[in-house]
Every structure is written in C-alpha cells, then in structure tokens.
Amino acid sequence: MAILGYARVSTNGQVLDIQELQLRAEGCTKIYGEKQSGISDKRPLLRQTAP
C-alpha cells in the first residue's frame, strides 16, 4: 500500500524539493505537490487526493 504525502509552496520562486525529501525520508511512496497561495483554500490536487 502506498503512503501518500502532500507538499505545497506559495509562490513560483519557491521549490518543493526539501519538502519532498522530508516526506520520502518519512516513508511516503507517492507525493503530490502544488504551488498554491496560503491565503486561498483552493488546493485542487489536495482535494482530489484526500480520502
């Protein structure tokens, strides 16, 4: 069974790399990541993958 992880950054100048490394270190085998503002609650990828 896959262990899911989710990484998010707020701006295009930021990268997901460090979050993804940390999630993999914790055992996540499938990681979803997106660039969405923290002000907005619109996070389509998170909503799509949430149980």
PDB file of N, CA, C, O and CB in Angstrom:
ATOM      1  N   MET A   1       0.838  -1.177   0.000  1.00  0.00           N
ATOM      2  CA  MET A   1       0.000   0.000   0.000  1.00  0.00           C
ATOM      3  C   MET A   1       0.889   1.248   0.000  1.00  0.00           C
ATOM      4  O   MET A   1       1.873   1.320   0.735  1.00  0.00           O
ATOM      5  CB  MET A   1      -0.956  -0.007   1.219  1.00  0.00           C
ATOM      6  N   ALA A   2       0.531   2.220  -0.826  1.00  0.00           N
ATOM      7  CA  ALA A   2       1.295   3.455  -0.937  1.00  0.00           C
ATOM      8  C   ALA A   2       1.026   4.366   0.256  1.00  0.00           C
ATOM      9  O   ALA A   2      -0.103   4.465   0.736  1.00  0.00           O
ATOM     10  CB  ALA A   2       0.958   4.178  -2.245  1.00  0.00           C
ATOM     11  N   ILE A   3       2.067   5.022   0.719  1.00  0.00           N
ATOM     12  CA  ILE A   3       1.922   6.049   1.746  1.00  0.00           C
ATOM     13  C   ILE A   3       1.967   7.392   1.028  1.00  0.00           C
ATOM     14  O   ILE A   3       2.958   7.722   0.376  1.00  0.00           O
ATOM     15  CB  ILE A   3       3.050   5.939   2.858  1.00  0.00           C
ATOM     16  N   LEU A   4       0.899   8.160   1.148  1.00  0.00           N
ATOM     17  CA  LEU A   4       0.767   9.410   0.421  1.00  0.00           C
ATOM     18  C   LEU A   4       1.328  10.583   1.202  1.00  0.00           C
ATOM     19  O   LEU A   4       1.235  10.636   2.428  1.00  0.00           O
ATOM     20  CB  LEU A   4      -0.678   9.664   0.085  1.00  0.00           C
ATOM     21  N   GLY A   5       1.914  11.526   0.468  1.00  0.00           N
ATOM     22  CA  GLY A   5       2.408  12.763   1.056  1.00  0.00           C
ATOM     23  C   GLY A   5       1.953  13.942   0.217  1.00  0.00           C
ATOM     24  O   GLY A   5       1.666  13.794  -0.971  1.00  0.00           O
ATOM     25  N   TYR A   6       1.887  15.111   0.834  1.00  0.00           N
ATOM     26  CA  TYR A   6       1.454  16.319   0.140  1.00  0.00           C
ATOM     27  C   TYR A   6       2.394  17.456   0.493  1.00  0.00           C
ATOM     28  O   TYR A   6       2.644  17.721   1.668  1.00  0.00           O
ATOM     29  CB  TYR A   6      -0.008  16.682   0.504  1.00  0.00           C
ATOM     30  N   ALA A   7       2.912  18.123  -0.518  1.00  0.00           N
ATOM     31  CA  ALA A   7       3.805  19.265  -0.328  1.00  0.00           C
ATOM     32  C   ALA A   7       3.209  20.463  -1.047  1.00  0.00           C
ATOM     33  O   ALA A   7       2.634  20.333  -2.128  1.00  0.00           O
ATOM     34  CB  ALA A   7       5.247  18.958  -0.852  1.00  0.00           C
ATOM     35  N   ARG A   8       3.355  21.652  -0.424  1.00  0.00           N
ATOM     36  CA  ARG A   8       2.810  22.861  -1.037  1.00  0.00           C
ATOM     37  C   ARG A   8       3.741  24.033  -0.778  1.00  0.00           C
ATOM     38  O   ARG A   8       4.287  24.185   0.315  1.00  0.00           O
ATOM     39  CB  ARG A   8       1.395  23.165  -0.496  1.00  0.00           C
ATOM     40  N   VAL A   9       3.909  24.847  -1.788  1.00  0.00           N
ATOM     41  CA  VAL A   9       4.600  26.124  -1.647  1.00  0.00           C
ATOM     42  C   VAL A   9       3.670  27.222  -2.138  1.00  0.00           C
ATOM     43  O   VAL A   9       2.713  26.969  -2.870  1.00  0.00           O
ATOM     44  CB  VAL A   9       5.951  26.134  -2.435  1.00  0.00           C
ATOM     45  N   SER A  10       3.972  28.451  -1.718  1.00  0.00           N
ATOM     46  CA  SER A  10       3.069  29.564  -2.007  1.00  0.00           C
ATOM     47  C   SER A  10       3.374  30.316  -3.293  1.00  0.00           C
ATOM     48  O   SER A  10       2.463  30.826  -3.944  1.00  0.00           O
ATOM     49  CB  SER A  10       3.096  30.517  -0.883  1.00  0.00           C
ATOM     50  N   THR A  11       4.627  30.389  -3.658  1.00  0.00           N
ATOM     51  CA  THR A  11       4.987  31.219  -4.800  1.00  0.00           C
ATOM     52  C   THR A  11       5.807  30.440  -5.814  1.00  0.00           C
ATOM     53  O   THR A  11       6.374  29.393  -5.503  1.00  0.00           O
ATOM     54  CB  THR A  11       5.756  32.445  -4.339  1.00  0.00           C
ATOM     55  N   ASN A  12       5.862  30.958  -7.012  1.00  0.00           N
ATOM     56  CA  ASN A  12       6.641  30.313  -8.071  1.00  0.00           C
ATOM     57  C   ASN A  12       8.132  30.318  -7.771  1.00  0.00           C
ATOM     58  O   ASN A  12       8.865  29.486  -8.306  1.00  0.00           O
ATOM     59  CB  ASN A  12       6.388  31.000  -9.397  1.00  0.00           C
ATOM     60  N   GLY A  13       8.600  31.238  -6.928  1.00  0.00           N
ATOM     61  CA  GLY A  13      10.014  31.298  -6.587  1.00  0.00           C
ATOM     62  C   GLY A  13      10.439  30.226  -5.602  1.00  0.00           C
ATOM     63  O   GLY A  13      11.635  30.004  -5.411  1.00  0.00           O
ATOM     64  N   GLN A  14       9.487  29.560  -4.977  1.00  0.00           N
ATOM     65  CA  GLN A  14       9.787  28.511  -4.016  1.00  0.00           C
ATOM     66  C   GLN A  14       9.770  27.154  -4.700  1.00  0.00           C
ATOM     67  O   GLN A  14       9.133  26.976  -5.739  1.00  0.00           O
ATOM     68  CB  GLN A  14       8.789  28.539  -2.854  1.00  0.00           C
ATOM     69  N   VAL A  15      10.478  26.197  -4.105  1.00  0.00           N
ATOM     70  CA  VAL A  15      10.529  24.849  -4.681  1.00  0.00           C
ATOM     71  C   VAL A  15      10.058  23.821  -3.656  1.00  0.00           C
ATOM     72  O   VAL A  15      10.111  24.049  -2.447  1.00  0.00           O
ATOM     73  CB  VAL A  15      11.962  24.511  -5.161  1.00  0.00           C
ATOM     74  N   LEU A  16       9.603  22.706  -4.165  1.00  0.00           N
ATOM     75  CA  LEU A  16       9.077  21.628  -3.323  1.00  0.00           C
ATOM     76  C   LEU A  16      10.152  20.637  -2.880  1.00  0.00           C
ATOM     77  O   LEU A  16       9.872  19.741  -2.084  1.00  0.00           O
ATOM     78  CB  LEU A  16       7.989  20.887  -4.065  1.00  0.00           C
ATOM     79  N   ASP A  17      11.352  20.783  -3.373  1.00  0.00           N
ATOM     80  CA  ASP A  17      12.408  19.785  -3.191  1.00  0.00           C
ATOM     81  C   ASP A  17      12.617  19.354  -1.739  1.00  0.00           C
ATOM     82  O   ASP A  17      12.633  18.158  -1.450  1.00  0.00           O
ATOM     83  CB  ASP A  17      13.694  20.322  -3.729  1.00  0.00           C
ATOM     84  N   ILE A  18      12.775  20.305  -0.831  1.00  0.00           N
ATOM     85  CA  ILE A  18      13.076  19.966   0.563  1.00  0.00           C
ATOM     86  C   ILE A  18      11.902  19.235   1.201  1.00  0.00           C
ATOM     87  O   ILE A  18      12.096  18.250   1.914  1.00  0.00           O
ATOM     88  CB  ILE A  18      13.415  21.234   1.370  1.00  0.00           C
ATOM     89  N   GLN A  19      10.693  19.709   0.952  1.00  0.00           N
ATOM     90  CA  GLN A  19       9.519  19.024   1.497  1.00  0.00           C
ATOM     91  C   GLN A  19       9.421  17.602   0.960  1.00  0.00           C
ATOM     92  O   GLN A  19       9.126  16.670   1.707  1.00  0.00           O
ATOM     93  CB  GLN A  19       8.238  19.802   1.164  1.00  0.00           C
ATOM     94  N   GLU A  20       9.669  17.439  -0.329  1.00  0.00           N
ATOM     95  CA  GLU A  20       9.601  16.104  -0.922  1.00  0.00           C
ATOM     96  C   GLU A  20      10.649  15.170  -0.322  1.00  0.00           C
ATOM     97  O   GLU A  20      10.358  14.002  -0.061  1.00  0.00           O
ATOM     98  CB  GLU A  20       9.784  16.188  -2.437  1.00  0.00           C
ATOM     99  N   LEU A  21      11.853  15.667  -0.103  1.00  0.00           N
ATOM    100  CA  LEU A  21      12.900  14.854   0.528  1.00  0.00           C
ATOM    101  C   LEU A  21      12.485  14.417   1.929  1.00  0.00           C
ATOM    102  O   LEU A  21      12.690  13.266   2.315  1.00  0.00           O
ATOM    103  CB  LEU A  21      14.222  15.637   0.593  1.00  0.00           C
ATOM    104  N   GLN A  22      11.899  15.345   2.688  1.00  0.00           N
ATOM    105  CA  GLN A  22      11.469  15.014   4.042  1.00  0.00           C
ATOM    106  C   GLN A  22      10.333  13.992   4.036  1.00  0.00           C
ATOM    107  O   GLN A  22      10.303  13.079   4.861  1.00  0.00           O
ATOM    108  CB  GLN A  22      11.033  16.277   4.778  1.00  0.00           C
ATOM    109  N   LEU A  23       9.407  14.153   3.105  1.00  0.00           N
ATOM    110  CA  LEU A  23       8.307  13.195   3.008  1.00  0.00           C
ATOM    111  C   LEU A  23       8.819  11.806   2.639  1.00  0.00           C
ATOM    112  O   LEU A  23       8.353  10.808   3.189  1.00  0.00           O
ATOM    113  CB  LEU A  23       7.278  13.667   1.976  1.00  0.00           C
ATOM    114  N   ARG A  24       9.769  11.734   1.716  1.00  0.00           N
ATOM    115  CA  ARG A  24      10.351  10.431   1.344  1.00  0.00           C
ATOM    116  C   ARG A  24      11.091   9.811   2.533  1.00  0.00           C
ATOM    117  O   ARG A  24      11.028   8.600   2.748  1.00  0.00           O
ATOM    118  CB  ARG A  24      11.319  10.590   0.137  1.00  0.00           C
ATOM    119  N   ALA A  25      11.790  10.650   3.302  1.00  0.00           N
ATOM    120  CA  ALA A  25      12.509  10.156   4.484  1.00  0.00           C
ATOM    121  C   ALA A  25      11.541   9.581   5.518  1.00  0.00           C
ATOM    122  O   ALA A  25      11.915   8.704   6.297  1.00  0.00           O
ATOM    123  CB  ALA A  25      13.342  11.286   5.115  1.00  0.00           C
ATOM    124  N   GLU A  26      10.313  10.065   5.527  1.00  0.00           N
ATOM    125  CA  GLU A  26       9.293   9.570   6.449  1.00  0.00           C
ATOM    126  C   GLU A  26       8.538   8.365   5.889  1.00  0.00           C
ATOM    127  O   GLU A  26       7.648   7.826   6.546  1.00  0.00           O
ATOM    128  CB  GLU A  26       8.314  10.679   6.777  1.00  0.00           C
ATOM    129  N   GLY A  27       8.898   7.946   4.675  1.00  0.00           N
ATOM    130  CA  GLY A  27       8.318   6.733   4.121  1.00  0.00           C
ATOM    131  C   GLY A  27       7.237   6.923   3.071  1.00  0.00           C
ATOM    132  O   GLY A  27       6.623   5.947   2.638  1.00  0.00           O
ATOM    133  N   CYS A  28       6.993   8.152   2.655  1.00  0.00           N
ATOM    134  CA  CYS A  28       5.986   8.379   1.617  1.00  0.00           C
ATOM    135  C   CYS A  28       6.475   7.805   0.296  1.00  0.00           C
ATOM    136  O   CYS A  28       7.620   8.015  -0.106  1.00  0.00           O
ATOM    137  CB  CYS A  28       5.672   9.889   1.470  1.00  0.00           C
ATOM    138  N   THR A  29       5.593   7.081  -0.368  1.00  0.00           N
ATOM    139  CA  THR A  29       5.953   6.483  -1.633  1.00  0.00           C
ATOM    140  C   THR A  29       5.298   7.192  -2.808  1.00  0.00           C
ATOM    141  O   THR A  29       5.736   7.036  -3.948  1.00  0.00           O
ATOM    142  CB  THR A  29       5.579   5.032  -1.636  1.00  0.00           C
ATOM    143  N   LYS A  30       4.259   7.964  -2.543  1.00  0.00           N
ATOM    144  CA  LYS A  30       3.593   8.765  -3.571  1.00  0.00           C
ATOM    145  C   LYS A  30       3.422  10.170  -3.000  1.00  0.00           C
ATOM    146  O   LYS A  30       2.784  10.354  -1.963  1.00  0.00           O
ATOM    147  CB  LYS A  30       2.198   8.137  -3.998  1.00  0.00           C
ATOM    148  N   ILE A  31       3.999  11.163  -3.687  1.00  0.00           N
ATOM    149  CA  ILE A  31       3.960  12.538  -3.197  1.00  0.00           C
ATOM    150  C   ILE A  31       3.283  13.425  -4.226  1.00  0.00           C
ATOM    151  O   ILE A  31       3.624  13.420  -5.409  1.00  0.00           O
ATOM    152  CB  ILE A  31       5.381  13.057  -2.883  1.00  0.00           C
ATOM    153  N   TYR A  32       2.323  14.177  -3.745  1.00  0.00           N
ATOM    154  CA  TYR A  32       1.632  15.157  -4.567  1.00  0.00           C
ATOM    155  C   TYR A  32       2.124  16.525  -4.143  1.00  0.00           C
ATOM    156  O   TYR A  32       2.281  16.789  -2.951  1.00  0.00           O
ATOM    157  CB  TYR A  32       0.076  15.039  -4.432  1.00  0.00           C
ATOM    158  N   GLY A  33       2.370  17.398  -5.110  1.00  0.00           N
ATOM    159  CA  GLY A  33       2.838  18.735  -4.783  1.00  0.00           C
ATOM    160  C   GLY A  33       2.204  19.773  -5.677  1.00  0.00           C
ATOM    161  O   GLY A  33       1.942  19.526  -6.855  1.00  0.00           O
ATOM    162  N   GLU A  34       1.960  20.939  -5.104  1.00  0.00           N
ATOM    163  CA  GLU A  34       1.401  22.017  -5.912  1.00  0.00           C
ATOM    164  C   GLU A  34       1.833  23.366  -5.367  1.00  0.00           C
ATOM    165  O   GLU A  34       2.247  23.497  -4.216  1.00  0.00           O
ATOM    166  CB  GLU A  34      -0.127  21.927  -5.955  1.00  0.00           C
ATOM    167  N   LYS A  35       1.722  24.360  -6.231  1.00  0.00           N
ATOM    168  CA  LYS A  35       2.036  25.742  -5.869  1.00  0.00           C
ATOM    169  C   LYS A  35       0.720  26.500  -5.781  1.00  0.00           C
ATOM    170  O   LYS A  35       0.091  26.810  -6.793  1.00  0.00           O
ATOM    171  CB  LYS A  35       3.014  26.411  -6.909  1.00  0.00           C
ATOM    172  N   GLN A  36       0.322  26.788  -4.551  1.00  0.00           N
ATOM    173  CA  GLN A  36      -0.923  27.498  -4.300  1.00  0.00           C
ATOM    174  C   GLN A  36      -0.702  28.460  -3.145  1.00  0.00           C
ATOM    175  O   GLN A  36       0.031  28.147  -2.207  1.00  0.00           O
ATOM    176  CB  GLN A  36      -2.087  26.511  -3.992  1.00  0.00           C
ATOM    177  N   SER A  37      -1.317  29.604  -3.205  1.00  0.00           N
ATOM    178  CA  SER A  37      -1.209  30.598  -2.155  1.00  0.00           C
ATOM    179  C   SER A  37      -1.768  30.068  -0.841  1.00  0.00           C
ATOM    180  O   SER A  37      -2.748  29.324  -0.836  1.00  0.00           O
ATOM    181  CB  SER A  37      -1.930  31.873  -2.560  1.00  0.00           C
ATOM    182  N   GLY A  38      -1.154  30.445   0.265  1.00  0.00           N
ATOM    183  CA  GLY A  38      -1.661  30.077   1.580  1.00  0.00           C
ATOM    184  C   GLY A  38      -2.937  30.814   1.929  1.00  0.00           C
ATOM    185  O   GLY A  38      -3.690  30.374   2.797  1.00  0.00           O
ATOM    186  N   ILE A  39      -3.187  31.919   1.271  1.00  0.00           N
ATOM    187  CA  ILE A  39      -4.398  32.703   1.517  1.00  0.00           C
ATOM    188  C   ILE A  39      -5.612  31.985   0.950  1.00  0.00           C
ATOM    189  O   ILE A  39      -6.693  32.010   1.538  1.00  0.00           O
ATOM    190  CB  ILE A  39      -4.274  34.112   0.903  1.00  0.00           C
ATOM    191  N   SER A  40      -5.429  31.357  -0.176  1.00  0.00           N
ATOM    192  CA  SER A  40      -6.529  30.671  -0.858  1.00  0.00           C
ATOM    193  C   SER A  40      -6.720  29.269  -0.293  1.00  0.00           C
ATOM    194  O   SER A  40      -5.749  28.586   0.033  1.00  0.00           O
ATOM    195  CB  SER A  40      -6.267  30.601  -2.374  1.00  0.00           C
ATOM    196  N   ASP A  41      -7.963  28.849  -0.182  1.00  0.00           N
ATOM    197  CA  ASP A  41      -8.210  27.475   0.231  1.00  0.00           C
ATOM    198  C   ASP A  41      -8.416  26.563  -0.971  1.00  0.00           C
ATOM    199  O   ASP A  41      -8.794  25.402  -0.816  1.00  0.00           O
ATOM    200  CB  ASP A  41      -9.421  27.411   1.149  1.00  0.00           C
ATOM    201  N   LYS A  42      -8.168  27.085  -2.164  1.00  0.00           N
ATOM    202  CA  LYS A  42      -8.301  26.294  -3.384  1.00  0.00           C
ATOM    203  C   LYS A  42      -7.020  25.500  -3.609  1.00  0.00           C
ATOM    204  O   LYS A  42      -6.015  26.031  -4.081  1.00  0.00           O
ATOM    205  CB  LYS A  42      -8.608  27.201  -4.608  1.00  0.00           C
ATOM    206  N   ARG A  43      -7.077  24.256  -3.272  1.00  0.00           N
ATOM    207  CA  ARG A  43      -5.945  23.365  -3.478  1.00  0.00           C
ATOM    208  C   ARG A  43      -6.473  22.124  -4.176  1.00  0.00           C
ATOM    209  O   ARG A  43      -6.732  21.101  -3.541  1.00  0.00           O
ATOM    210  CB  ARG A  43      -5.230  23.007  -2.125  1.00  0.00           C
ATOM    211  N   PRO A  44      -6.629  22.227  -5.495  1.00  0.00           N
ATOM    212  CA  PRO A  44      -7.298  21.153  -6.236  1.00  0.00           C
ATOM    213  C   PRO A  44      -6.632  19.780  -6.108  1.00  0.00           C
ATOM    214  O   PRO A  44      -7.318  18.762  -6.016  1.00  0.00           O
ATOM    215  CB  PRO A  44      -7.365  21.523  -7.679  1.00  0.00           C
ATOM    216  N   LEU A  45      -5.333  19.753  -6.102  1.00  0.00           N
ATOM    217  CA  LEU A  45      -4.649  18.455  -6.007  1.00  0.00           C
ATOM    218  C   LEU A  45      -4.892  17.818  -4.642  1.00  0.00           C
ATOM    219  O   LEU A  45      -5.112  16.610  -4.555  1.00  0.00           O
ATOM    220  CB  LEU A  45      -3.133  18.618  -6.254  1.00  0.00           C
ATOM    221  N   LEU A  46      -4.853  18.607  -3.589  1.00  0.00           N
ATOM    222  CA  LEU A  46      -5.109  18.082  -2.254  1.00  0.00           C
ATOM    223  C   LEU A  46      -6.541  17.565  -2.141  1.00  0.00           C
ATOM    224  O   LEU A  46      -6.771  16.487  -1.594  1.00  0.00           O
ATOM    225  CB  LEU A  46      -4.847  19.162  -1.195  1.00  0.00           C
ATOM    226  N   ARG A  47      -7.484  18.314  -2.647  1.00  0.00           N
ATOM    227  CA  ARG A  47      -8.888  17.888  -2.603  1.00  0.00           C
ATOM    228  C   ARG A  47      -9.099  16.612  -3.432  1.00  0.00           C
ATOM    229  O   ARG A  47      -9.887  15.742  -3.062  1.00  0.00           O
ATOM    230  CB  ARG A  47      -9.811  19.020  -3.121  1.00  0.00           C
ATOM    231  N   GLN A  48      -8.393  16.518  -4.540  1.00  0.00           N
ATOM    232  CA  GLN A  48      -8.533  15.373  -5.435  1.00  0.00           C
ATOM    233  C   GLN A  48      -8.002  14.097  -4.800  1.00  0.00           C
ATOM    234  O   GLN A  48      -8.541  13.018  -5.044  1.00  0.00           O
ATOM    235  CB  GLN A  48      -7.811  15.637  -6.746  1.00  0.00           C
ATOM    236  N   THR A  49      -6.951  14.204  -3.988  1.00  0.00           N
ATOM    237  CA  THR A  49      -6.304  13.017  -3.439  1.00  0.00           C
ATOM    238  C   THR A  49      -6.751  12.684  -2.026  1.00  0.00           C
ATOM    239  O   THR A  49      -6.441  11.601  -1.529  1.00  0.00           O
ATOM    240  CB  THR A  49      -4.824  13.199  -3.455  1.00  0.00           C
ATOM    241  N   ALA A  50      -7.471  13.585  -1.364  1.00  0.00           N
ATOM    242  CA  ALA A  50      -7.922  13.333   0.007  1.00  0.00           C
ATOM    243  C   ALA A  50      -8.975  12.238   0.023  1.00  0.00           C
ATOM    244  O   ALA A  50      -9.814  12.163  -0.875  1.00  0.00           O
ATOM    245  CB  ALA A  50      -8.481  14.619   0.644  1.00  0.00           C
ATOM    246  N   PRO A  51      -8.932  11.382   1.050  1.00  0.00           N
ATOM    247  CA  PRO A  51      -9.925  10.301   1.127  1.00  0.00           C
ATOM    248  C   PRO A  51     -11.318  10.820   1.409  1.00  0.00           C
ATOM    249  O   PRO A  51     -12.262  10.035   1.503  1.00  0.00           O
ATOM    250  CB  PRO A  51      -9.534   9.306   2.196  1.00  0.00           C
TER     251      PRO A  51
END
